[in-house]
Amino acid sequence: MAIQITEDCINCGACEPECPNEAIKEGDEIFVINPDACSECVGLFDEIPCQAVCPVDCCLPDPNRVETEEVLINRTLRLHPDDAALRDKAAADDYPSHFRK
């Protein structure tokens, strides 16, 4: 599932530079996440960086967009097509993921 930013966002911007997919952008009132570019950092990190740095815990899973680890690793691979190390880790099924904690 993609992460969403709730209305509790204080617009601090801490999350934006943490996103390796550039899925987080400043919205009209709060930061927003493009769900088609959010892979929950599966394949890249064993935790979700935007959640880790958010001072008000407003980067939360979107209950309306539940996705499997397989869908998310495939999205990461699509978003980072030139990352050979990522491709190798995915092929070996040995990549970081918050699903595997």
N, C-alpha and C positions, 0 to 999 in steps of 0.2 A: 504494500500500500504506500502511496506517496505520503510524504509528511505535509502537513498544512500548518500555517501560522494562524493562531486564533486572534480574536479581537483583544486579547490581553496584551498583545505586542505593545511595547513602549517605544518602538521605532528607534532602537539604539543602534541597529546595524551590525551587531556583533556576529550575526549568522551569515551575512552575505559573503564575506571573504573566505569563510570556511567551506563553502560549497564547491567541490571540484567540478561539478557539472554546470556551474553558472545558472542554476535553476532559481536562485533567490534574487529577487529584484525589489527595489523600493516601489511601493504602490502609492495610491493617493493618500492614504492615512496610515497604513501599516505595510510592512514588508510582505511580499507574497511569494509563493513557490509555484513554479510551472510544474504541474504533476507529470507531464510528459517528459520532463528532463530530470525528475527526481528518481533516483535509484536507491534511496535510503543508504547510499554509499556502500551497498553490497559489492564486494570485490575490491573495495578500496580501503575500508576501515572496519574494525570490529565493533565500533560504536557509531552512532549518527552524530557527526560533528556539530551540526546546527543545534541539536538538542543539548549537547555537552556544554556549549558556550552561552546558551540563552539564559539570561539572568532572571527571567520570570516564567520559565517553563511553558512557553507558548508554542513551541515547535513540536507538534503532536501528530501521531498517525491519523490519517484521514479515514474515518470509518466507512466513508462512501467509496473508497478506492482500495479495497483489500487486494493485495498482490502477493504472489509466492516469491520465494527466494529465487527460483528459476527465472521467473519473469524479470526480476530486478537485476540479476547478473547479466541477463541478455541485454537489458537496457544499458547497463554500464558498458558492456562490450560495444554496443552500437554507438554510444556517446564518446568512447575513447578508442576508435578503430586502430590507431597507430601504437597502442600500448602493448608491445610484444610480451612483456612480463605478465601483464594482466591476462592476456590470451592463454599463456602457458599455465598460469595458476588455475584459470577456469577449466582448461582442458584436463588438468590433473584433479579437479574438484578439491583444490586446496587453496582457497582464497578467504580473506577476512569477511566476516558477516556477523551482524548482530543476532542473526538467527542461530548462530553456532556457539553462543556464549555459554 
